[in-house]
Amino acid sequence: MNFFDHEIVDPEFLYPLKSLNLFEAVYCLLLAVGLHHFTRKPKSEVATIILMTYLPLLLLWLAFYMVVY
């Protein structure tokens, strides 16, 4: 389930916008829950780890994709 209609988006932005979908949101949540479970760190610290590592790398990849392709 995508957040954007693929028929009205420029082809250059199609892949990056399709990557921002419900699966990514659920994946980030499950990643945080799993990290909290296995490391026994507080949920706020785990959320910070996810926000400072996974999301910037995802956005960097999407920006790279837009520039190259």
KETI-414465 format. One record per residue (C-alpha): residue number from 1; residue in one letter; x, y, z. Coordinates in nm, 2 decimals, padded with zeros to 4 digits. Each point is the difference from the previous one (the first is absolute). Layout:
<sites>
SITE   num   residu       c1       c2       c3
SITE   NUM        A        X        Y        Z
...
</sites>
This chain:
<sites>
SITE   num   residu       c1       c2       c3
SITE     1        M    00.00    00.00    00.00
SITE     2        N    00.16    00.32   -00.12
SITE     3        F   -00.06    00.35    00.14
SITE     4        F    00.02    00.16   -00.35
SITE     5        D   -00.19   -00.06   -00.33
SITE     6        H    00.26   -00.13   -00.25
SITE     7        E   -00.20    00.13   -00.30
SITE     8        I    00.05    00.37    00.09
SITE     9        V    00.37   -00.01    00.11
SITE    10        D    00.30    00.07   -00.22
SITE    11        P    00.19   -00.32   -00.09
SITE    12        E    00.31    00.14    00.17
SITE    13        F   -00.18    00.00    00.33
SITE    14        L   -00.19   -00.32   -00.04
SITE    15        Y    00.24   -00.25    00.16
SITE    16        P    00.08    00.23    00.30
SITE    17        L   -00.36    00.07    00.07
SITE    18        K   -00.10   -00.37   -00.04
SITE    19        S    00.27   -00.08    00.26
SITE    20        L   -00.18    00.22    00.25
SITE    21        N   -00.28   -00.24    00.07
SITE    22        L   -00.19   -00.17    00.28
SITE    23        F    00.25   -00.29    00.00
SITE    24        E    00.29    00.23    00.08
SITE    25        A   -00.19    00.15    00.29
SITE    26        V   -00.09   -00.34    00.14
SITE    27        Y    00.36   -00.12   -00.06
SITE    28        C    00.14    00.29    00.20
SITE    29        L   -00.24   -00.08    00.28
SITE    30        L    00.09   -00.37    00.01
SITE    31        L    00.37    00.09   -00.02
SITE    32        A   -00.04    00.22    00.31
SITE    33        V   -00.20   -00.27    00.18
SITE    34        G    00.26   -00.27   -00.08
SITE    35        L    00.29    00.22    00.09
SITE    36        H   -00.17    00.08    00.33
SITE    37        H   -00.06   -00.37    00.07
SITE    38        F    00.35   -00.12   -00.07
SITE    39        T    00.20    00.29    00.14
SITE    40        R   -00.22    00.07    00.30
SITE    41        K    00.05    00.38   -00.06
SITE    42        P   -00.28    00.25    00.07
SITE    43        K   -00.24    00.05   -00.28
SITE    44        S    00.09    00.37   -00.03
SITE    45        E    00.37   -00.09   -00.05
SITE    46        V   -00.09   -00.27   -00.26
SITE    47        A   -00.22    00.25   -00.18
SITE    48        T    00.29    00.24   -00.01
SITE    49        I    00.23   -00.27   -00.14
SITE    50        I   -00.25   -00.08   -00.28
SITE    51        L   -00.06    00.37   -00.08
SITE    52        M    00.38    00.07   -00.01
SITE    53        T    00.11   -00.30   -00.20
SITE    54        Y   -00.27   -00.17   -00.21
SITE    55        L   -00.20    00.30   -00.12
SITE    56        P    00.29    00.22   -00.11
SITE    57        L    00.15   -00.29   -00.19
SITE    58        L   -00.33   -00.07   -00.17
SITE    59        L   -00.04    00.37   -00.09
SITE    60        L    00.36    00.01   -00.13
SITE    61        W   -00.07   -00.30   -00.22
SITE    62        L   -00.31    00.15   -00.14
SITE    63        A    00.18    00.33   -00.07
SITE    64        F    00.28   -00.19   -00.17
SITE    65        Y   -00.25   -00.19   -00.21
SITE    66        M   -00.17    00.32   -00.11
SITE    67        V    00.33    00.15   -00.11
SITE    68        V    00.14   -00.30   -00.18
SITE    69        Y   -00.31   -00.13   -00.17
</sites>
